[in-house]
């Protein structure tokens, strides 16, 4: 079963930001794919496809590790 989680992220401004967040999110166990819609200087949206439900705390830590802040997560 595949699960889609949408994550709103603040502070992303460029392709490097997208790459950094994508790399950290893909490192979470069960994550199959990550697609990010960049909104420069605003709230960007990451769509995470995984094999099951993801721990919101783990998502927040992964995004923080890349240097950004999760402002909302939605399964």
C-alpha positions in Angstrom: 0.0 0.0 0.0 1.3 3.4 -0.9 0.7 6.5 1.3 0.9 10.1 0.2 1.9 12.8 2.7 1.9 16.5 1.9 4.3 18.7 3.9 4.3 22.5 3.9 7.9 23.9 4.3 9.0 27.4 5.0 12.2 29.1 3.9 13.1 27.3 0.6 14.3 29.6 -2.1 16.1 27.7 -4.8 16.9 24.3 -6.5 19.6 23.6 -3.9 17.0 23.9 -1.2 14.8 21.4 -3.1 17.8 19.0 -3.5 18.7 19.2 0.2 15.1 18.6 1.5 14.6 15.8 -1.1 17.7 14.0 0.0 16.8 14.2 3.7 13.2 13.0 3.1 14.3 10.1 0.9 16.6 8.9 3.7 13.5 8.2 5.9 12.7 4.5 5.9 9.8 3.7 3.6 10.0 6.8 1.5 9.8 5.9 -2.2 9.6 9.3 -3.9 9.6 13.0 -3.1 8.3 15.8 -5.3 8.6 19.4 -4.2 6.7 22.4 -5.5 9.0 25.4 -4.8 7.4 28.7 -3.8 10.4 31.0 -3.5 10.3 32.9 -0.3 7.0 31.4 0.7 5.6 28.1 1.7 6.7 25.2 -0.5 4.9 21.9 -0.7 6.6 18.5 -0.6 4.6 15.4 -1.7 6.1 12.3 -0.1 5.1 8.9 -1.5 5.9 6.1 1.0 5.1 2.5 1.8 3.1 3.4 4.9 2.3 6.2 7.3 5.3 8.4 8.3 6.1 9.8 11.7 5.5 13.6 11.6 8.3 14.1 14.0 10.7 12.2 11.7 9.6 14.3 8.8 10.2 17.5 10.8 13.6 16.3 11.8 14.6 15.5 8.2 13.5 18.9 7.0 15.2 20.6 9.9 18.4 18.7 9.1 18.3 20.3 5.6 17.9 23.7 7.3 14.2 24.4 6.9 11.0 24.3 8.9 7.8 22.2 8.5 4.8 24.4 9.0 2.1 21.7 8.3 2.0 18.0 7.5 -1.1 16.2 6.1 -1.4 12.5 5.4 
